[in-house]
Amino acid sequence: MKYPSYRPRRMRRSEGLRKLLRETEFSLSSLIMPYFVKEEGRGKDPIEAMPGQFRWSPDSLLEELEEIQELGLGSILLFGLPQEKDEVASQAFAQKGVIQEIVRLIKKNFPELIVITDVCLCGYTVHGHCGILSDQGEIDNDASLKILQRVAVSHAEAGADIVAPSDMMDGRVRAIRDALDAAGFKSTPILSYAAKYASSFYGPFREAAHSSPLFGDRKSYQMDPANREEAMREIQMDIEEGADIVMVKPALAYLDVIRDAKQKFQFPLAAYNVSGEYSMIKAAAQAGWLDEKKVVFEILTAIRRAGAQLVLTYHAKEVSQWLKEAPNSSARNLKV
C-alpha cells in the first residue's frame, strides 16, 4: 500500500523531548577512575604527559578518595609504582608491596569503595615486559602464569574486590581463577583485559607508570589493531576460562570491537578510555581547539552506546565534578 501524501521529516526536539527519547544513558556507577600509586613519599607528583593526573603517595590518595566518594564515584583501579624492580617481578606479589599496602589502607578507611587491582608484571620487571623472560630473552608464558597467580592471590588477600589481569598471557584467566579458588577466594571476580591491542595510544601511561619495555615491543602478546574477529576469539576464551567481566582496550578507536562483543556474547563488558585518548583531549582543550566538557561527554556516551557497561576513564572525577556543578547543563549526556 502506498502513502503518496507521506513526507519523511525530522522531528524538532526540545531539550525535554531529547531527554525523553534518549537511547543511551548511564550513571556515575558505570565509571571507574584509575590511579597510579607510588610506594613511598608524601604528596602527589604531576604526570607531564597526562595533565591533571598524578602519581599518588598513600596518604595523599586517601584524601583524594574521600573527595571522589563525595562526588559520587564508587569504583577505582589501582596501578602500583614500586621502588625496586627485578627479573621476576617479586614486588608485584610481596606481602608489603605497594598495591597490597594501599589496598589494606583503602579497605580500612573506605570499606564500601570498589577496589580493582591491575594484575600485570610490566611495572615490576627491570625489562618492562608483561611476563617473565626465558634464558633466550623471550616471554616464558607458563613461568609468567605462576607469577600472575601469586600476584592475584596477594591482591585478594589484601582485600581487593576485583582483580584485573592485563598481561595478555595465554591461559592466565584460568590460572588465576584456579589460584583464587584454591586460596579461598572463590567469590573474587576477574575483570579480564580480554581484547587488549598493541596500541600506540598507551604512550602517556607508560611514562606515568615507568613501564616502557627496555627492548622490543609487546606485539607478540598484545593484539594486532587490524584484527576484529580475533578479538571475539580472545574474549570467548576468557569467558570460558572463568572471567566475570571482559574488557576491550583501547575504547575510542575500537568501538566496532566493543559493539561486536556486546552483540555476540551479551556478557558484562568494560572498555578502557586509555591515556592517549585522554591526553589528546587535554592537549586540544588547552590549545582552545575544542570544548573539553562536551567532547568528553560525547566520547563517553559513544563508548556506552557501543555496548560497554563499565568505562575506565581518567575523566571520571572531572565528569562527576561537572555534573555536580551544572546538573541541568544542556551538555549533559549522562544520567545520574
Secondary structure, DSSP 8 states (H G I E B T S, - for coil): ---TT---------HHHHHHH------GGGEEEEEEEESSSSSEEE-TTSTT-EEE-HHHHHHHHHHHHHHT--EEEEEEE-S--BTT-GGGS-TT-HHHHHHHHHHHH-TTSEEEEEE-STTTBSS--SS-B-TTSSB-HHHHHHHHHHHHHHHHHHT-SEEEE-S--TTHHHHHHHHHHHTT-TT--BEEEEEEB--GGGHHHHHHHT---SSS-STTTSB-TT-SHHHHHHHHHHHHHT-SEEEEESSGGGHHHHHHHHHHH---EEEEE-HHHHHHHHHHHHTTSS-HHHHHHHHHHHHHHHT-SEEEETTHHHHHHHHHH-TT-TT-----
